[in-house]
């Protein structure tokens, strides 16, 4: 008797589809990205520093306490990124595409939003161009992304 015959079908679906069962994803123009969350000062300050790579279908979602002008920098970042700014309605309000890594410490330049933002999504450089993102594009949230009221 095969071991798999004794496991209920639902258990097999859960075992084989763990990644797809993870609700920490965002969807942008029909493309889904698995995301890490940065929801407090410490995780927002660290961001994607010291990473050697970022999979094309992964990113980091920064959730801010309030909507206001945001500015991100690439201090200690080793990979180029697209930095996408979204308002409280999760509409794209500003884009910084292909932002290069920076090893100049506190001398690294800032990349500000053009409008107040509540959410910031960092993806591998080139994703925004690949999707041909336009301001106003809506960011969808998976079930494990906290929504703010």
Long-range contacts (C-beta under 8 A, 24 or more apart in sequence): 22-142, 22-144, 23-142, 23-143, 23-144, 23-145, 24-142, 24-144, 24-145, 25-142, 25-145, 26-59, 26-61, 26-121, 26-139, 26-140, 26-141, 26-142, 26-145, 27-139, 27-140, 27-141, 27-142, 28-84, 28-121, 28-131, 28-133, 28-137, 28-139, 28-140, 29-131, 29-132, 29-133, 29-137, 31-57, 31-127, 31-131, 32-57, 33-57, 33-58, 33-59, 33-121, 33-123, 33-127, 34-58, 34-59, 35-59, 35-60, 35-61, 35-121, 35-145, 36-60, 36-61, 37-61, 37-63, 37-145, 37-146, 38-62, 38-63, 39-63, 39-146, 47-72, 47-77, 47-122, 48-77, 48-79, 48-81, 48-122, 49-75, 49-76, 49-77, 50-76, 50-77, 50-78, 51-77, 51-78, 51-79, 52-78, 52-79, 53-79, 54-79, 54-81, 54-123, 54-124, 55-124, 56-124, 56-127, 58-123, 58-124, 59-121, 59-122, 59-123, 59-124, 59-127, 60-121, 60-122, 61-119, 61-120, 61-121, 61-145, 62-119, 62-120, 62-121, 62-122, 63-118, 63-119, 63-146, 63-148, 64-117, 64-118, 64-119, 64-120, 66-118, 67-116, 67-117, 67-118, 68-116, 68-117, 69-112, 69-113, 69-115, 69-116, 69-117, 70-112, 70-113, 70-116, 70-117, 70-120, 71-110, 71-111, 71-112, 71-113, 72-96, 72-99, 72-110, 72-111, 72-120, 72-122, 73-102, 73-108, 73-109, 73-110, 73-111, 74-99, 74-100, 74-101, 74-102, 74-108, 74-111, 75-102, 75-104, 75-105, 75-106, 75-108, 76-102, 76-103, 76-105, 77-101, 77-102, 79-124, 79-125, 80-124, 80-125, 81-122, 81-123, 81-124, 81-125, 82-122, 82-123, 82-124, 82-125, 82-126, 82-127, 82-128, 82-129, 83-111, 83-120, 83-121, 83-122, 84-120, 84-121, 84-122, 84-123, 84-128, 84-133, 84-139, 85-113, 85-114, 85-115, 85-117, 85-119, 85-120, 86-117, 86-118, 86-119, 86-120, 86-121, 86-139, 87-115, 87-116, 87-117, 87-118, 87-119, 88-118, 88-148, 89-138, 90-119, 90-138, 90-139, 90-140, 90-141, 91-135, 91-136, 91-137, 91-138, 91-139, 92-133, 92-134, 92-135, 92-136, 92-137, 92-138, 92-139, 93-117, 93-135, 94-135, 95-128, 95-133, 95-135, 97-125, 97-128, 97-129, 98-125, 98-126, 98-129, 99-125, 118-148
